[in-house]
Amino acid sequence: MARNNSIDMRAIEKHVKEIAKSYERAARRNPIRVPVQTETSAEGGVVASHDTSDGDPVLARLLMWLDDRTRENPSHLFRLGCFIEEFQLHDEDPEALAFELEQRDLAVVSRNPYTGTPPDVHLTDAGRAAIHRLKKLRHDRAARIRYTMDAFHRWLFDTTEDQGPTDPVLFLGTSTAYFAGTEITETELHEALTHLARHKLIECPNPATVTTTPQGIRCALAGGSVQDHINQPRLGPTYNNYMPNAKGVIIGEQQNFTQNNTDGVDPTLFAQLAGYIGQVSATLGMSDIDRAELDRIAQDLHAEASSAHPEPGRLRQIATQAKDKLLEAGTTIAATIGVQMAEQAITALTQ
């Protein structure tokens, strides 16, 4: 038994090394460029990402709240517990908010270790400058719509695990429905929904509800912004796990996949399945061995789909292997979508 286990492990390690080499070759041909986490505003300035106070809805509201209080009492310290109570943000930790302000040099913090009450804060010059930026940013309509699309899309993904129809207006009652310290309006939400639907990230089963689509789920799982997903090139791969076949073809969501055969077999769905597996395999919570096996299956599937004469029996066999491995991965959204894609591809062979 020990000998058999050793042989299996060597075979698996060989597959892993082959995949790693494929990644390295792909990286040399297609170097990954890490985007800077900023956006250009309509005024030519820079809109900060969600990692800054400008993009954090709760922190931005806190700064605007402090601005109002400071105007009334310039020399006072203000208790963060009052902010939590006023806006009913009981999920927020005042100590954590104080730490965020202090780390960003936006406020001076006075803690109360003996009384156990939330910390008191006072704006710094950097905090006042941040508030000035927020007041200008709140009038940037393009930035507001971009933020609303991102915030709503993420909220819909996080709150509807069964992907059932949801009333989009519920989003307006959340703590993330704020941009630069001001509320997102129904008009802005409607415009954001229009853009999301146009790009097939959501569907509207009836006028009062929306639901996310498989493409919308893939966008959420890939990370980045909605705009990143919309603007990505559609002729090449749409994710960051590059798995080239022997001919150097990159596995991706190839919408313009060319069928180079005359056998009447359309390999498009199988190539898309292979690309999708490469995109989500790291998110499935599989062991390293199982993930390596799933990636190998995806490579085999893409190699067959991109060959000059793909064989239907071979495509069905490999796609079935992929489906079985995805079923073993559990009932996550990513795995379920992969199973559905495999079933769709296999069914298409009989039509």
N, C-alpha and C positions, 0 to 999 in steps of 0.2 A: 504493500500500500504506500509506504513512504517513497518508493521509487517512482510509482505512478504520479504521486503528488508533485515530486520534483520535476518530472517531465512536463507536467501541465504548467507548472510555474515558469519553466524556461520558455515554453511556447508563448505564454502570455507576455512574458517580459520581451520576447522578440517582437510581438505585435505592438507593444507599447513603444519600443525603440523605433519601429518603422513609422508609427504615427508621429513620434517626436521629430524624426527626420523630415517627414512630410511637412510638418508645421514650419520647420526651419527653412526648408526650400521655399515654401509659400511666403514666409516673412521676408526673405531676400527679394523675391519678385514683387511682393506687395507690402512694403513696409507699413506698419501700423502707425498712424498719426494720431496722437492724443490731442483732442480739441481743448483749447483754453476755455475755462468755464465762465465765459462772458458772452454777451450778445450786443450787437450794435443797435442802438436805439434809433428811433425815427429822427432824432435831433442830431445824430452823429456822435452821441456820447456812448458810454458803455453802461449796459444794464448788468448789474451783478447777478451772479448765479444764486441758487438756493443755499449755498454755503455761506453767504454773507447776510447781514441784517436786512439788506434791501430785498432779499428773496425769501426771508423767513417771515411768514405772515404774523405769527404771534409776537416775535421780537419787534417787527415794524410797528404793530399796534401799541406795544409797550412804549416804544420811543415817542410815538405821537401822544400817548397818554401823559408821559413825563413832560413833554413840551407844553401841553395845556396846563399842567400843574405848576410848572416852573414859571410860566408867565404870570400866574396868580401870586406865587410865593417864591421869588427867585432864590432865596437863601435856604429854603427848607430841604430836609431830607424826606423822601417819600417811601412809604412802606409798600413793598410789592404785594403783600397780602390784600391790600385794598384794590389793586389792579385785578387780581385773581377773582375777588368777590364781585367786583363791578361787572365784569364780562362773563362771569360764571364759567371760568376756565379751570374747573377743579381737577382736570387731568394734568395740569401744568404744575411743576414743582418750582416754587418761588426761589429756592436756593439755586436750582439749576439755571433759572433765568438770570439771577444775579451773577452767577459765574460766567454766563455768556456775555453779559454786559461788561463785566470786569476784564475778561480775556481780550475783548475787542477794544478795550480802553474807551468804551462809550459812557461809562458811569463810574463814579467812586462808590464803593459798597461799604456799608457799616453793618456788620453782623451783630446779632443780639444773643450771644451764647448762654447768657444767664437767664433770660426770660423765655427763650424758646420761640419767640415770635419771628415772623419772616423778616429778612434783612431790609434795611433802608438804603436808598440809593440817591445819588445826585448826579446830574448830567455833567460830563466833561466837555471840553471844547470839541473833541472828536465826536461826541454824541450829538452836539448841536449841529456839527457839519453833516452828520449822517441824516439828521432830521431835515436839513435843508435839501439834501439830495432826494429824500423821499417825497418832499412836497413838489419837487420838479418832476419826479418820476411818475407820480400818480396821474399826471396829465398826458403821459405817453400812451396813446390809444393802442398802438401796435403791441407794445410791451404788455399792456393789460390783457389783450386777447390771447397772446402767446401764453402768459401765465395761467389764464383761465382754462385754456385747452389742457395744459399740463396737469393742473391741479384737479380738474374734473375727471380727466382720464384716469389718473392714479386713484382718485377717490372711488370711481366706479369699479375699478379692478379690485381694490382692497375690500370693498364693502359688499360685493355681490359674488360670493364664492360659487353659487349655483348658476351664475350668469343669467339670472332671471330678469324680467323687465323691471325697471326702477324708475320712479318719478325723479327726474333730474333736478327739480326745484328743491329737493331735500338737501342737495349740495350747498345751497345758499345758507343753510343753518349751521354749517360746520365752521370750525376755527380756521380752516384753510381757504375759505371763500373771502379772503381779503388780499388786496394788493397794495403795497406801499402804505399800509395802515388804513385803507379805505375799503368799504364793502364792494364786492363784485355785484353788479346790478343784473336784473333779469335780462335786460337787453344784451349785456355783454355775454351772459351765459348762453343766450339763444344764438348769438353770432358764433361763439366757440363751438356749440353743438353742430351748427351748420357746417363748419369747416371739418369737424371730426367725421361727420356723416359723409361728406363729399369725398373724403379720403378713405372711406370704408373702415374706419376704426370703431364706429358705433353704428347700430341700426335702430330704427324707430318702428317697433311693431305696431304702435298706434300713436296718435298725436300726443298722448299724455305720458308715455314712457319711452325709455331707451334701454338698450342692452349692448354689451360689448361684443365684438366680432372676433373670430379667430385671428384676424390680422391685428386687431386691437390688443389681443392678449400677447401676441408675439412682440408687438411694440413695447408693451409694459415689461415683458421679461427681458428684452434686450437692453433696457435702461436708456438713459439719454432722454431727450425731450421729444415731444410730438413732432416738432419742426425738424429735428434730426432724422426722424423716420421718414417724413414726407420728402425731404430734400435729398435723400441718399440716392445714388445712381441705381437705376433699375436694370441696367444691362449686365451688371456684375453681381458679386455676392453681397448679401445684405446683413452679414453678421461677422463676428470677429474670429470664429474658429475656422481657419482655412485648411481644407483637406483636399489637396490636388490629387488627381489620378495620375496614371503613368504618363499620360500625354500632357500633363501640366494644366489640365482643365480644373478650375476651382469649383468645388461644390458650393452652390449657393441657390438662392431662390430665383432661379433663372426664368424670368417671364418670357424671354425671347429665346428659349432653348431650341436649338436647331436639330431637327430630326434628320440625321444623315443615314437613313436606311430606306430600303424599298420593300421591307417585309410587312408593312402595314401596322407596325407596332409604334404607338406614340409613347415615348419614354419620359415625357415631360413630368407627369405626376410622380414618377419614381425618382427623378432627379430632384424634384422639390422636396420629397420626403427625406432623401439623403441629406440635403442641405439643412432641412429643419432639425434633423437629429443632431447634426454637427453644431447647430446653434444652441440647443437646449440641453444637451447631454450633461453638461456640468451643473445644471439646476435640478436634476432629477433625484438627487440624494442617493445615488447608487454607490456601491463600493468601487474602488479603483479597478478591480478586476472586471466587474460587470460593465463599468463604463468603457473600459478598453475594448471589451467584446462588442458592445453596441457601436462604438466608433468604427471598429473593423467591419462590421456588417454594413454600416453606412458607406464606407469606402467601396466595398464590394458592389453595393447597389448602384452607386454612382458610376463605377467603372463599367458595369454591364449596361446601364442606361445610356452612357455616352459612347458605347462602342458602335462600330459601323453597322453591325447586325445584331441588335439585342434580341435575345431569345425570350419569348413570353414565359416559358416554363421556369427559366432561371430567374427572371424578374419576380415572378410570383413566389418562388421559393425564398429568395432573399428578403422580399418585402414581408413575407410571413414570419421569417426569423426576427425581423425588426419589430413587427407587431408583438410577437411573443415577449421579447425583451422589454418593450415598453409597458406591457401589461404587468410584468414582474416588478417594474419600477413603482407601481402603486397607482393611486387614483388622483394624482395631482393634475392640475389643468394642463400643464405642458405635456404630460404623458398621454392624457386623454386626447388631446389634439393630434398627437403623433399617431395614435391608434386609429383615429378617424381618417387621417390622411392615408395610412397604409390600406385601410379597408376600401377607401375610394379608389386608390390606384389599382388594387387587385380586382375590384369590380369592373373597372374600365376595360380590363383585358377581355372580358366576356361579352362586351357590348359591340 
